[in-house]
Amino acid sequence: MPVMVYNTLTRSKQPLEPIEPGKIGMYTCGPTVYNFIHIGNARVFVFFDVVRRYLQYRGYRVRYVQNITDVEDKIIKRANEEGITAAEVAEKYTRYYFEDSDSLGIQRADYHPRATDLIPEMISYIERLIEKGFAYQVDDDVFYEISTFKDYGRLSHQNLEELMQGVRIEVDPRLRHPLDFALWKSAKPGEPSWDSPWGKGRPGWHIECSIMSSKYLGEEFDIHGGGHDLIFPHHENEIAQSCAVTGKGFARIWMHNGYLNISGQKMSKSLGNITLVREMLNVATPEVIRHFLLSAHYRKPIDFTDDSLKESESALQRVYIALEKAERQALLLEKRGRQSEEAVSLESIGARLRADFEEAMDDDFNTPKAIAAFFDMVRSLNKILDEPDAWNCKPEELRSIIDQTRELGTVLGLFQQKASRADTELSDRLLDLLISLRAEARTRKDYQLADSIRSRLTDLGVSLEDTPEGTFWRAKQAV
């Protein structure tokens, strides 16, 4: 079954058919480094981290590019506020971005180009747009003329009149059309600038991504991703300027995350509900945060509430308890040294987990459905481990389920923690000690004490089986 992906450009799911068989070129818009990243940013970065991981799991060779926007109005504004240069602001918050991203278990992209490293390529690109009649110069600025690109609006699926309804800023009177956008901005006092044929200045935001993507992925590549808020104008403008220069289709598939809300409200400075990733890392583990971010389909809105992290922590714990229970049972069965002739097969549990997981991820990276496959596995596994059939399991099949859970969990960045061996070994030794005391009591014919030990262990979720080879225990729940 092919991987099906919803394409914002066509508003439909379509099979992933790479330009070059077996290889995927993928670009996502990275951070504008003027502040710490917030949980809404993290949703985008975590999701596309998972997309990359799953495509690699499926056998594709993925070349992943995520840019760093290190020259932009917000960076300049922050530099003025902090009394340092724009370059210093960008360097500081780039470092913080990677700290937070690494903490969340987001794998680094193959390339993290910075806009300021490719200024000459941007200037050359703008010159080509002017030569082809898609751009014009006014004073020392250069603008893209959207009326020259007949397909403008095809990503946002709106015509010019509809797009104009969203314009909320004062329009530059020098523009030929109110939606024309800056390719090159003339220098202002105190701002970073570079020499160009049009005078000192800096590139516009949109041209930066066109250059950084094509530099490493070519003029046409497979997947371009980002947040829903980037569809217009950013991604729309990327398409217009890129296709105008190359005559090719630029990105074949466009993927966009839905919004993240805080207790039903849009996250914004005015509401004072901006939630930074590093603040969340003080109260929750990276795995809990990742689980929350992946618990809703990426194209749907997700709502962060006071209980969100607790719910994710509880959900993860259910899986870990089952894995620990399976590990303990495998050890006990190996220690016991014999198996029933009527062994219970667990192969179907592992096979169903993998099949359900792949089916969910093949269907437009449906992470909540993929996570649900793990809980279906847990229910099936617990049903066996909590009953007498647990003694008829094969330890190698239990370990296979554990290994498959961790392997598939790696795609999501989940279920990778392992129980503390010190704690596990201590509880095992304590249980063995109680079983030895019970055996001694039975030898002394102190059946009241022996039965009391067995009863108290049962209350704690530990069942005992007396066999000719000795007494064996197993846990029905975490001990």
N, C-alpha and C positions, 0 to 999 in steps of 0.2 A: 504494500500500500504506500503511495507517495505521501510526502509531507504536504498537507494542505495549509495554505497561508491566506489570511484575509488581506487583500490589497486595497488600501485606501483609494488608490487611483481608479480602480475598476468597481469598487464597492462590492466585491464578491470574493469568495474563496477560490483559490486556484492552486493547482499542483506546483510545487517548487521545481522548476526546471532550469538548472543553472546554465549560464552562458557557456561555461566550460564544464563538461561532465565531471562530476566528482569533486568540484571545487566551488566554494561560495565566497564571493566578495561582499562584505557587510560593513556599512558605515552607520554610526549613530552620533548624533549631536551630543557632545560632552558638555562639561560645565563652563560657564562664563565665570572666571575666577576672581570674584570681587567679594565673596563672603563664604561662610561655611555652607556645605550642602544641606538641604532640608529633606524631610522624609518623602516629599513629592519627587524631588530629584532622584532620590534613592530608588523609588519604584521603577523609574525608567532604566537606571543603570543595572539594577538587579535583574530585571526581566530580560534585557538583552544579553546579559551574562548567561542566563539560562538558555536563551535561543542559541547562542554560540555553543554552549556545552552539549545541547541536545543534537545539534547538527553534527558535531564531532562524534557523539555517541552513534549517530546514524551512519558514520563512515565518511562524512565529507571533510575535505581539507578546507578549513575556514581561515580566510585572511580578514582579520577584524581590525577596523580603524575607528578610533574614537578621538575626536579632536579636543584641543584645549583652546578656548577663545580667550586670548590674553591681551587683546586691545579692543576696547568697547566703551561706550559712554558710561556704563555703570562702574567700570574699573576706574575711569578718570574721576568720577564723582567721589568714589571711596578714597582715592589718593588725596584729593583735596580735603576730605574730612579728616584723614589720618595724618596729614602733613608729610606724606612721603611720595615718592614717584609712582607713576602707574606701573612701571616695571617691577618695583618692589612689592606693590599690592598683588600683582599677578603671580609673582614668585612665591609669596607667602601663602596665598590661598590655593595655589596649585599643590603645594606641599601638604596643606591641610586636606585637600580633596583626596589625594592618594592615601593619606593616613586613614581617613574615614572609609574610603572605598575598600582598602585592604582589610580593615577591621570587619567589614560586612562579608568578607570572603569573595569579593568580586575580583575575578581574574583580570590581570592587566591585559589590555588590547595588544595586538601585535605592533601597532603603531599609535602613538599619541602625539600627532603633529601639533605644533603651536602656530597660531596664525602669524606671529611676528617672524617666524623662520621662513615664510614663503611670500614675503612682500614682492620680490621681483616677479614671481610667477603670476601674482594677482595683477600687477601692473600690465604685464604682457597680455593677460586675458582681457582686461578692460580695453586695451588698444585694439584687440581683435573685434570686440563688440562695437566699437566706434567705426572701424573699417567696414563692418558688415551692415551698418546703418541701424543698429539696435540701441545705440547709446549716444548721448550728446553732452557736450561740455557747456557749462554756464559759469562764467568767471573761472575759479580754480576748482570747481566741483564737476563731477561727472555723474550723470543719471541714466538709468535704464528706462527706455521708452516702452511701456507695456503694450501700447497700441500696435507696435510692430510685430508682436508675437501673437499669432492668431489663436493659439491654444491657452492663452493666459486664463487661469481660473479652473483648469481641468482637474487639479488635485482637490481643491476645495469644493468643486462642483457648483460653482456660482459664476454668474456673468458679472460684468463690470458694475452694472447698476446695483446688484446685490452686494458686491464687495464694498462698494462705496458707502453703504449703510452702516458698515462697521468702523468707518473712519471717525476717530474721536479727537484727533489732534489738529492743530492749526496747519493748514496746507501752505507749503512754500510757494509763493506766487510765481517763482521762476519755472516751476514745473509745467510741462506740456499737458500732463494729465495728473490729477491729484494722487494717483496710486504709483506714479513713477518713483523709483527708489534710488538711493545713493549707491553708486559703485565706488566712488572716491570722494572723500570729504576734505576740503581745504583745511590747512592747519589753523588752529586758534592758539592764542598765547597760553603757554604752560602745558599744552597737550603734546603727547608724543607724535612725531611726524617723520616722514621719509620723503626723499626726493622723488619726483615723478615728472613725466612730460607736461603735467598740468600745474606744476608747482608743488611745494611741500604740502603733505597731507597724510591721510591714513585710509585704509580700505574700509568699505562698508561691511556690515556684519554678514550679509548674504553671500557676497563674493568669496568670503573666507572659506565657507564650507564647500563651495563648488571646487575650489582649488585643492583643499586638503583631502577631499574624497578622491578626485581624479588623479592626484599625484601618486597615490598608493594603490588605487583600484582600477585605474583606466577611465576612459571617457564614458563607458557604460558598465554597470556592475549590477549585482543581483538584488541586494536588500539595503534600503535606507530606512533608519528608524529614528524615533524621537517621541516626545510628548505630544498629546493632542493639540496643545496650544501652539505648536510650531507649524501646523498645517498651513495656516495663513497668518502672516505673509511670508515667513521664512522659507518654508519648503516650496511654496508656490514660486517664490522668486528664484530659488536655486534651480528649479526646472527651467524657468524662462531663460535665464542667462546661460545655463549649461547647454541646453538644446539649441539655442541660437548660435552658439559658437561651433558646436560639433556636428549638428544636424542629426545626432543620434538620440536615443531615448533616455539617457542618463540612468537613473535607477529603475529597474524593472518592477520591483515590489516596494511599496511604501507601507510601513507598519507604525502604528501610533498607539501609545498608552492612553488609557482614560485618566480622568482627574483623580486626585486624592483629596478627600475632604476631611475636616476635623470636626467631629460631632455634628455632622450634617451641614457644616458651613465651609465655604471655600477658604482655603488657607491664604491669608493675606496679612500684610503689615498693618493695614488699617484696623483689622480685627484683633491684632496682637496674638494670633494663634500660629505663628510660624514655629514649626517643631523641627529642630536641628537633629541631624543624625547623631552627633556626638553627645547630645543631651539624652537621647534614647539609649545609647550604649552605656550610660551610667545606671540604667534601671532594667535593662534587658540584654540577653546575650545576642550576638549577631544572628544565630540560628533562629531565635524567636522572632526577630525583626524580619528576617527573610521569609519565614513561614507566613507571617501576617501579610507581607507584600505580595506573596504568591497565592494567597487564599481566595482571591477573586480573579476572574478572567481579565487578562491585561487590557482588553478594550472597554471594560466596564468600569464605572467609578468605584472607588473603594473608600469606605468611611472609617477613619481612625477614631476610636473612642477610648475612654478610660479602661475599659475591659478588654480591649483588643489584644494586648500583649499577654494578659493572663490566659485568655482563651487559646492563644497560640502555644504558650508554654505548656498548658494542660494537654493540648493535642499532641505535641511532641513527646511528652512524657508517656502517653499511652503506648506509643510505638517503642520507646526505649524500654519500658517495663516488659513488653512482649519479647523484645530481643534478648534482654537479660534472662528472662524466664527460659527461653529457648536454649541459650548458652548453658545455663545451669543444668537443664535437663540432658543436654548432650554430654556434659561432663559426668553426670550421674550414671547415664547409660553406659558410658565407657568404663567407669569405675566398677559398675555392676558386672560387666564382662559377659553377659549373655543376653540374647534377644529372643523374643517370642517367635515361634514359627509363623504366627499370623501377624506379621509386622504391618503397621499402619503406614500407608504410602502418603508422603507429604509432597510428592512431585507436582501434583495438580495445583497446590497452593502457590508454589514458586512460579509455575508456568502461567497461572492466571494473573499473578501480580505483574509479570513482565508484559503479558499481552494487553492487560487493561492500561498499564502505564503507557505503552507505546501507542495504543489506540487514542488515548487522550492527548498525548503530545503531538501525534501526527495530525490531529484535528485542530490546527491553528494554535498550537502550544497551550492547550487547555490545562493550566497548572492546577486549578482546584480539583478537577476531575482526576488528574494524575495523583494528587495527594490523597484523594479518596481511595485510590487503589491500594495504598498502604494500609489504610484503616480496614478495608475489606480483608486484607491479608491477616491483620491482627485479630479480627473477629474469628476467622477460620482457624488460626493457629491456637488462640486461647480456648476455643471449643474443644480442641484435642488435648492440650496441655493441662486443662483443668479437670479432665476426666481420667478414669483408669487406663484409657487407651494410650496415655502418655508413656507408659512403660513398654508399649509395643512400637514406639517410633525408632527410626534409625538415626543415630547421631549425625551421620554424614548428611542426611537430608535436612536436619535441623540447621546444620551449619550452612548448607546451601541456601536456605531461606535467608539466614542472617547476611550472607555474602551478597545475595541478590538485592536485599534491602539497601545495603550500603552502596552497592554499585549504582543502582538506579537513583538512590538518594543523592549521589554525587552530582548528577545532572542538575538537581534543584539546589544543591548546596545544603542539603538537610540530612539528618540521620547519620552523621559522621562521628559523633562523640561516642566514646567507649566508657563503660562503667569503670570506676576506680577498682583496680585489681586488689588494692589493699583492703578496701571495704568489703569486696566480695569474698576474698580469702578469709578475712576475719569472721564474717557471718557464717561461712562454711565451717570453719573450725569450731565456732560456738555450737552450731547444730550437731556436728559430729560429737562434741563433748556431751551434749544432752542425750544423744542417742546412746553413748557409752554408759552414762549414768543410768539410763533406763534399762540397759542390758544387765548391768550389775544388780539393779533392784530386782529384776526378774530372776536372776540367779539366786538371790537371797530369798526369793518367793515373796518379796514386798510388792505384791501386785497393785496395791493401792497407789504407791508412788509411781510405778511404771505406767499405770493407766492415767494418772494425773499429768505426767509429762506428755504422754501422747495426746491427751485432751487439750492441754494448753497449746501445744504445737498446732493442733488442728484449728484452734481459734485464731492462731496467727497466720493461717493459710498454708501450713506445712503438713503434708500427708506422709505417713510412714507405711512401708511395706516390709513385712518380715518374710524372709526367704531362707532357704537352706544355706545360701552363701552369706547371709547377714541381713541387716536392716538397712533399707535405702529410703531416702527422703526425696521429696520434690516440692517445689513451691507453687502454690496456686496464684500467688501474687507476690510482688516484691517484698522481700524480707528485710 
